[in-house]
Amino acid sequence: MKRIVMPTDWIAHICHEANRAIQLITEDPSPSPHWDEAPHWQRVSAIAGVEEAQRGATPEQLHEAWCEHKRAEGWTYGPDKDPDAKTHPCLVPYDQLPVEQRVKDAVFHAIVGALR
């Protein structure tokens, strides 16, 4: 089978939309907008995640890198995702994430692995 190779931003777009689909199915109270409507910071975050996965990061390491990136930009833990207040309920250690959040990391990782 021929390997599919795509540009990083295309892979990030696919990962973002897969993540959004999981958010909708699990009735996330604050689902991400479609890629074309996503704020710049959200697209940059997805691209950074793809680059981490391409370097061999595991789903847990992807989450840790995401947390580091968020904290560096001033985000903190909060019970609700609020871009204006820069709070996010997933700014916790990987083992404290709800299963549906860990599934999103695993799906993101699998997509990158299939398309890199």
FENWOWO-V772773 format. One record per residue. N is the residue number from 1. RES is the residue in one letter. PSI is psi in radians with two decimals (999 if undefined). NEAR is the number of other C-alpha atoms within 12 Angstrom. Layout:
BEGIN
N:RES:PSI:NEAR ; N:RES:PSI:NEAR
END
This chain:
BEGIN
1:M:2.30:4 ; 2:K:2.33:6 ; 3:R:2.38:9 ; 4:I:2.23:14 ; 5:V:2.19:16 ; 6:M:2.74:19 ; 7:P:2.64:17 ; 8:T:-0.74:26 ; 9:D:-0.52:25 ; 10:W:-0.76:24 ; 11:I:-0.74:33 ; 12:A:-0.70:35 ; 13:H:-0.84:33 ; 14:I:-0.79:30 ; 15:C:-0.75:38 ; 16:H:-0.82:38 ; 17:E:-0.61:29 ; 18:A:-0.75:30 ; 19:N:-0.76:34 ; 20:R:-0.70:29 ; 21:A:-0.74:24 ; 22:I:-0.72:27 ; 23:Q:-0.77:22 ; 24:L:-0.75:19 ; 25:I:-0.64:14 ; 26:T:0.15:18 ; 27:E:0.75:13 ; 28:D:2.30:19 ; 29:P:-0.24:16 ; 30:S:1.16:18 ; 31:P:2.65:23 ; 32:S:2.60:29 ; 33:P:2.93:21 ; 34:H:2.67:21 ; 35:W:-0.83:29 ; 36:D:-0.33:17 ; 37:E:-0.07:14 ; 38:A:2.49:21 ; 39:P:2.72:16 ; 40:H:-0.76:14 ; 41:W:-0.59:19 ; 42:Q:-0.67:29 ; 43:R:-0.71:28 ; 44:V:-0.71:22 ; 45:S:-0.74:30 ; 46:A:-0.73:40 ; 47:I:-0.73:30 ; 48:A:-0.68:32 ; 49:G:-0.72:41 ; 50:V:-0.79:43 ; 51:E:-0.68:28 ; 52:E:-0.80:30 ; 53:A:-0.65:36 ; 54:Q:-0.45:29 ; 55:R:0.01:16 ; 56:G:0.17:18 ; 57:A:2.47:25 ; 58:T:2.94:26 ; 59:P:-0.71:31 ; 60:E:-0.74:29 ; 61:Q:-0.59:25 ; 62:L:-0.76:36 ; 63:H:-0.78:36 ; 64:E:-0.74:27 ; 65:A:-0.70:28 ; 66:W:-0.79:34 ; 67:C:-0.79:29 ; 68:E:-0.77:22 ; 69:H:-0.80:24 ; 70:K:-0.84:29 ; 71:R:-0.67:19 ; 72:A:-0.45:13 ; 73:E:0.16:17 ; 74:G:0.11:17 ; 75:W:2.62:26 ; 76:T:2.94:25 ; 77:Y:2.46:21 ; 78:G:2.64:17 ; 79:P:-0.35:16 ; 80:D:2.57:20 ; 81:K:2.07:21 ; 82:D:1.73:19 ; 83:P:-0.56:23 ; 84:D:-0.74:13 ; 85:A:-0.16:15 ; 86:K:0.87:22 ; 87:T:2.60:22 ; 88:H:2.31:24 ; 89:P:-0.21:26 ; 90:C:0.10:33 ; 91:L:1.10:30 ; 92:V:2.85:27 ; 93:P:2.61:21 ; 94:Y:-0.75:27 ; 95:D:-0.14:16 ; 96:Q:-0.04:16 ; 97:L:2.52:22 ; 98:P:2.69:18 ; 99:V:-0.67:15 ; 100:E:-0.49:22 ; 101:Q:-0.68:29 ; 102:R:-0.60:27 ; 103:V:-0.72:23 ; 104:K:-0.72:32 ; 105:D:-0.70:37 ; 106:A:-0.71:28 ; 107:V:-0.77:29 ; 108:F:-0.85:41 ; 109:H:-0.77:37 ; 110:A:-0.70:26 ; 111:I:-0.81:31 ; 112:V:-0.76:40 ; 113:G:-0.62:27 ; 114:A:-0.47:21 ; 115:L:-0.03:25 ; 116:R:999:24
END
